[in-house]
Amino acid sequence: MQKNSQRLETKRAFGLLFIGVSVAVVMGTLLSEVVVKYPYPAYEYVIIWLVSFGATFGLIFRKSRRVFSSVRARMKNSLKWPIGAKIVNGFCWAAPFALIGVFPSMYQYLILVGIGLGNLSTYLLMKRYGNIDNREQMIVGLLALASIPISIGIGITVFALKHDLAVLLSRMLIAIAYAAGGIYALAVKRLTPSSSCSSSA
């Protein structure tokens, strides 16, 4: 019972974390769109994104202090992986982002690839080596990968002449993916007690 309670608490922590990422992405995107209309220096984009994520996560960690410890406890599991698994996971996360420097015009798609492959590989490796079924992370990864053809298709048709709108769309798809994973994790947290009660009855 206690172990199950800890798992649910960890799912709740990841649910809040993923929703926080979604909110921060939306906030950063909207603020960036405002900045685009004015001749502000490029470093202010960095400030906007740092403030967006800092404010969102600061609020989450302040309201729920267990979030950080729960996330850190689960991520420690990756330290026990074989070196090959660590290399594969690191490659899935880092390679798409590294390619942005080579293909800067495709960075909105490469970000989706990195988030998709990174989350999906982490989910599969955690399940294999830690017996942790972190399905909310799988949802984020699959939705991010599924968003790539959608983003490309709309980008070369509807927003073909408006690159900034194509970038905005890709960021919104990222936010949707993380929001879906977060909502799933929180829904599991709420539904589990009732389902266990009904099964015992």
NORJOGI-V294684 format. One record per residue. N is the residue number from 0. RES is the residue in one letter. SS is DSSP state (2 for helix, 1 for strand, 0 for the rest). OMEGA is omega in whole degrees, -180 to 180 (999 if undefined). NEAR is the number of other C-alpha atoms within 8 Angstrom. Layout:
# NORJOGI-V294684
{{N | RES | SS | OMEGA | NEAR} {N | RES | SS | OMEGA | NEAR}}
This chain:
# NORJOGI-V294684
{{0 | M | 0 | -180 | 4} {1 | Q | 2 | 180 | 5} {2 | K | 2 | 178 | 6} {3 | N | 2 | 178 | 7} {4 | S | 2 | 179 | 8} {5 | Q | 2 | 179 | 8} {6 | R | 2 | 179 | 8} {7 | L | 2 | 179 | 10} {8 | E | 2 | 178 | 10} {9 | T | 2 | 176 | 12} {10 | K | 2 | 178 | 13} {11 | R | 2 | 179 | 12} {12 | A | 2 | 179 | 13} {13 | F | 2 | 177 | 13} {14 | G | 2 | 178 | 15} {15 | L | 2 | 179 | 12} {16 | L | 2 | -179 | 12} {17 | F | 2 | 176 | 12} {18 | I | 2 | 176 | 13} {19 | G | 2 | 177 | 12} {20 | V | 2 | -180 | 13} {21 | S | 2 | 180 | 14} {22 | V | 2 | -179 | 10} {23 | A | 2 | 179 | 12} {24 | V | 2 | 179 | 14} {25 | V | 2 | -179 | 11} {26 | M | 2 | 180 | 9} {27 | G | 2 | 180 | 12} {28 | T | 2 | -178 | 10} {29 | L | 2 | 178 | 8} {30 | L | 2 | 178 | 9} {31 | S | 2 | 179 | 10} {32 | E | 2 | 177 | 8} {33 | V | 2 | -179 | 8} {34 | V | 2 | -179 | 10} {35 | V | 2 | -176 | 8} {36 | K | 0 | -178 | 6} {37 | Y | 0 | -177 | 6} {38 | P | 0 | 177 | 6} {39 | Y | 0 | 177 | 7} {40 | P | 0 | -173 | 6} {41 | A | 0 | -176 | 6} {42 | Y | 2 | 179 | 6} {43 | E | 2 | 173 | 8} {44 | Y | 2 | 179 | 10} {45 | V | 2 | 179 | 8} {46 | I | 2 | 180 | 8} {47 | I | 2 | -178 | 11} {48 | W | 2 | 177 | 10} {49 | L | 2 | 178 | 8} {50 | V | 2 | -179 | 8} {51 | S | 2 | -179 | 12} {52 | F | 2 | -180 | 13} {53 | G | 2 | -180 | 8} {54 | A | 2 | -179 | 8} {55 | T | 2 | -178 | 12} {56 | F | 2 | 177 | 10} {57 | G | 2 | 179 | 8} {58 | L | 2 | -179 | 8} {59 | I | 2 | -178 | 13} {60 | F | 2 | 179 | 11} {61 | R | 2 | -179 | 7} {62 | K | 2 | -179 | 6} {63 | S | 0 | -175 | 7} {64 | R | 0 | -178 | 9} {65 | R | 2 | -178 | 8} {66 | V | 2 | -176 | 15} {67 | F | 2 | -178 | 9} {68 | S | 2 | 180 | 8} {69 | S | 2 | 179 | 11} {70 | V | 2 | -180 | 11} {71 | R | 2 | 180 | 8} {72 | A | 2 | 180 | 8} {73 | R | 2 | -178 | 9} {74 | M | 2 | 177 | 8} {75 | K | 2 | 179 | 8} {76 | N | 2 | -178 | 10} {77 | S | 2 | 179 | 9} {78 | L | 2 | -178 | 6} {79 | K | 2 | -179 | 7} {80 | W | 0 | 172 | 9} {81 | P | 0 | -177 | 6} {82 | I | 2 | 179 | 6} {83 | G | 2 | 179 | 6} {84 | A | 2 | 178 | 9} {85 | K | 2 | 180 | 10} {86 | I | 2 | 179 | 8} {87 | V | 2 | -179 | 9} {88 | N | 2 | 179 | 11} {89 | G | 2 | 178 | 9} {90 | F | 2 | 180 | 8} {91 | C | 2 | 180 | 12} {92 | W | 2 | -169 | 13} {93 | A | 2 | -173 | 9} {94 | A | 2 | 180 | 9} {95 | P | 2 | 180 | 12} {96 | F | 2 | 178 | 12} {97 | A | 2 | -180 | 8} {98 | L | 2 | 178 | 10} {99 | I | 2 | 178 | 12} {100 | G | 2 | 180 | 7} {101 | V | 0 | -179 | 6} {102 | F | 0 | -176 | 8} {103 | P | 2 | -179 | 8} {104 | S | 2 | -179 | 6} {105 | M | 2 | -171 | 8} {106 | Y | 2 | -180 | 10} {107 | Q | 2 | 178 | 10} {108 | Y | 2 | 180 | 11} {109 | L | 2 | 176 | 12} {110 | I | 2 | 177 | 10} {111 | L | 2 | 178 | 14} {112 | V | 2 | -179 | 12} {113 | G | 2 | 179 | 14} {114 | I | 2 | -180 | 12} {115 | G | 2 | -179 | 14} {116 | L | 2 | -179 | 12} {117 | G | 2 | -179 | 13} {118 | N | 2 | -178 | 13} {119 | L | 2 | 179 | 13} {120 | S | 2 | 178 | 11} {121 | T | 2 | 178 | 10} {122 | Y | 2 | -177 | 13} {123 | L | 2 | -179 | 8} {124 | L | 2 | 176 | 10} {125 | M | 2 | 179 | 14} {126 | K | 2 | -178 | 11} {127 | R | 2 | -173 | 8} {128 | Y | 2 | -180 | 8} {129 | G | 2 | -178 | 8} {130 | N | 0 | -180 | 7} {131 | I | 0 | -178 | 7} {132 | D | 0 | -177 | 7} {133 | N | 0 | -171 | 10} {134 | R | 2 | 178 | 9} {135 | E | 2 | 178 | 13} {136 | Q | 2 | 176 | 12} {137 | M | 2 | 179 | 12} {138 | I | 2 | 179 | 11} {139 | V | 2 | -179 | 16} {140 | G | 2 | -179 | 15} {141 | L | 2 | 180 | 10} {142 | L | 2 | 178 | 10} {143 | A | 2 | 179 | 15} {144 | L | 2 | 179 | 11} {145 | A | 2 | -179 | 8} {146 | S | 2 | -176 | 11} {147 | I | 2 | 179 | 11} {148 | P | 2 | 177 | 7} {149 | I | 2 | -179 | 8} {150 | S | 2 | 180 | 12} {151 | I | 2 | -178 | 9} {152 | G | 2 | 180 | 8} {153 | I | 2 | -178 | 11} {154 | G | 2 | -178 | 11} {155 | I | 0 | 178 | 8} {156 | T | 0 | -175 | 7} {157 | V | 0 | -176 | 6} {158 | F | 0 | -175 | 11} {159 | A | 0 | -178 | 10} {160 | L | 0 | -179 | 4} {161 | K | 0 | -176 | 7} {162 | H | 2 | -178 | 9} {163 | D | 2 | 178 | 6} {164 | L | 2 | 177 | 8} {165 | A | 2 | 177 | 13} {166 | V | 2 | 178 | 9} {167 | L | 2 | 180 | 9} {168 | L | 2 | -179 | 9} {169 | S | 2 | 178 | 13} {170 | R | 2 | 178 | 12} {171 | M | 2 | 177 | 10} {172 | L | 2 | 175 | 10} {173 | I | 2 | 179 | 12} {174 | A | 2 | 180 | 13} {175 | I | 2 | -180 | 9} {176 | A | 2 | 180 | 14} {177 | Y | 2 | 178 | 13} {178 | A | 2 | 180 | 12} {179 | A | 2 | 178 | 11} {180 | G | 2 | 180 | 17} {181 | G | 2 | 180 | 15} {182 | I | 2 | 178 | 10} {183 | Y | 2 | -179 | 10} {184 | A | 2 | 180 | 14} {185 | L | 2 | 179 | 12} {186 | A | 2 | 177 | 8} {187 | V | 2 | 179 | 10} {188 | K | 2 | -176 | 12} {189 | R | 2 | -174 | 8} {190 | L | 2 | -175 | 8} {191 | T | 2 | -180 | 8} {192 | P | 2 | -178 | 8} {193 | S | 2 | -180 | 8} {194 | S | 2 | 179 | 8} {195 | S | 2 | 179 | 8} {196 | C | 2 | -178 | 8} {197 | S | 2 | -180 | 7} {198 | S | 2 | 179 | 6} {199 | S | 2 | 179 | 5} {200 | A | 0 | 999 | 4}}
